[in-house]
Amino acid sequence: MFIPVGIMRIGVAIPCYKGHIAALKSLLDSIANQTRLPDDVIISCSSSLPADVPYTASMYAFPFRVITH
């Protein structure tokens, strides 16, 4: 099935745990340097609390949300 480029959406799912949080900045920076930014990024971070993730969507030109559990 052909999907015209104007309709195509890109999403990124990032699984991690509390020990990976330090590496998230370089990962998010790498995403920010791509030619085509994603329409949505979801970071699922286990064994963590919302306060453990110091990055916010206002720091980047693409939307992302963090799910902690």
C-alpha positions as CSV (number, residue, x, y, z in Angstrom):
1,M,0.0,0.0,0.0
2,F,1.4,3.4,-1.0
3,I,1.3,6.2,1.5
4,P,2.0,9.7,0.2
5,V,4.8,11.4,2.0
6,G,2.6,14.2,3.2
7,I,0.5,11.7,5.1
8,M,3.3,9.5,6.4
9,R,4.0,9.8,10.2
10,I,7.1,8.7,12.1
11,G,7.0,7.6,15.6
12,V,9.9,6.5,17.9
13,A,9.5,4.2,20.9
14,I,12.4,4.1,23.4
15,P,12.4,1.5,26.1
16,C,14.7,2.1,29.0
17,Y,15.1,1.7,32.7
18,K,16.4,4.0,35.4
19,G,20.1,3.1,34.6
20,H,19.6,4.3,31.0
21,I,18.4,7.8,31.9
22,A,21.9,9.4,31.6
23,A,22.1,8.2,28.0
24,L,18.7,9.7,27.0
25,K,20.1,13.2,26.3
26,S,22.5,11.9,23.6
27,L,19.7,9.8,22.1
28,L,17.3,12.7,22.0
29,D,20.0,15.0,20.6
30,S,20.6,12.5,17.9
31,I,16.9,12.4,17.0
32,A,16.9,16.2,16.9
33,N,19.7,16.2,14.3
34,Q,17.7,14.0,11.9
35,T,16.6,15.4,8.5
36,R,13.0,14.4,9.3
37,L,11.9,14.8,12.9
38,P,9.5,12.3,14.3
39,D,5.8,13.2,14.9
40,D,5.9,11.5,18.3
41,V,8.4,10.0,20.6
42,I,7.4,7.8,23.5
43,I,10.0,7.0,26.2
44,S,8.9,4.1,28.5
45,C,11.2,4.1,31.5
46,S,10.8,1.3,34.1
47,S,11.9,1.4,37.7
48,S,11.7,5.2,37.7
49,L,9.7,8.2,38.7
50,P,8.8,11.2,36.6
51,A,11.3,13.3,38.6
52,D,14.1,10.9,37.5
53,V,13.8,12.0,33.9
54,P,15.2,15.6,33.6
55,Y,14.3,16.2,30.0
56,T,11.2,18.0,28.8
57,A,9.5,18.3,25.4
58,S,10.1,22.1,25.5
59,M,13.9,21.3,25.1
60,Y,13.4,19.8,21.6
61,A,11.6,20.6,18.3
62,F,9.7,17.3,18.4
63,P,7.0,16.1,20.8
64,F,7.8,13.4,23.3
65,R,6.3,12.0,26.4
66,V,7.8,9.9,29.2
67,I,5.9,7.0,30.7
68,T,7.4,5.9,34.0
69,H,6.5,2.8,35.9
